[in-house]
C-alpha cells in the first residue's frame, strides 16, 4: 500500500505530472489521485542524497534524458516495498497443508520444484518458503528445488541478497523458534543462514517489460503488486504468467487481487481461507 502521510506538497503540478508519466513509462505503476505528497516523501531524500537540491532540480535533470542511472534511482524510490516474513499467513498455510504436498507427490518422478516469488522486495517471501521447506518437508533435501525471486528495484534486491534484517523486520511474522533456527545474530542484526540464502536466485526484473527466459513454474507468487498496474498491464502480465505456469501449477495473488475479468483461462480455487488460481482444464 501507499503510505498514509499527511498530504502536503512542495512539488509543482508540472513536476508531479512529469514524475507520474515517468513512473508509468518505466515501471507501468499508476499513481492515482493526489499523490504529490508521496512524490515529496520519496524523492526529497533522493534529491538530497544525490546532492541535487530540490525535486524541481531533480526533474530538470531528468528532463534532459541524459541520466539513465538517475531514472533508475527515481523508480527505485517510488516503488512500494512493504513486506514481512510469512506475510498474511493464510497463503503459507495453504502452501504447507495442501499445495506443497500435492506438488511433491506429482513431481516424485522428477524430484524437482520450481517456484517464483515475483515482486519479492527485500526477500522475506522467498526466505519464508525456504524455511518452510526446511521445517516441514525434509524429503525435499534430495530434490532440485529452484526458487526465483525478482523485483524491479535493485536497491531492495541488494538487501534481499545480503539476507541481513533488523530486529523490527524479523519480529514481523517470524516465530521466535524459526528466528533462532535459521538466523545468526551479528552486531545487533539478524543474518539468515547461508544454506538458505544461497538457495534463492535473486534477479532484477520489470514485470511490465520484456521477460527474460525463465523455467516453467510449479508455483508463482505474484502478491500485492497487480494493484499498482492499469488493467491493460494486468492483462499482459497474467497472459505471460499463464504461459509460464505448468498445467497443474498454482498462481497466488494478494488478498485483494484477482484474475476475474482479466484472464479467463484461470479458475479460482479455495484452500482454507485462501483463494488461489489454476489453469482451467
Secondary structure, 3 states (H helix, E strand, C coil): CCCCCCCCCCCCHHHHHHHHHHHHHHHCECCCCCCHHHHHHHHHHHHHHCCCCCHHHHHHHHHCCCCHHHHHHHHHHHCCCCCCCCCCCHHHHHHHHHHHHHHHHHCCCCCEEEEEECCCCCCHHHHHHHHHHHHHCHHHHHCEEEEEEEECCHHHHHHHHHCEECHHHHCCCCCHHHHHHHEEEECCEEEECHHHHCCEEEEECCCCCCCCCCCCEEEEEECCCHHHECHHHHHHHHHHHHHHEEEEEEEEECCCCCCCCCCCCEEEEEECCEEEEEECC
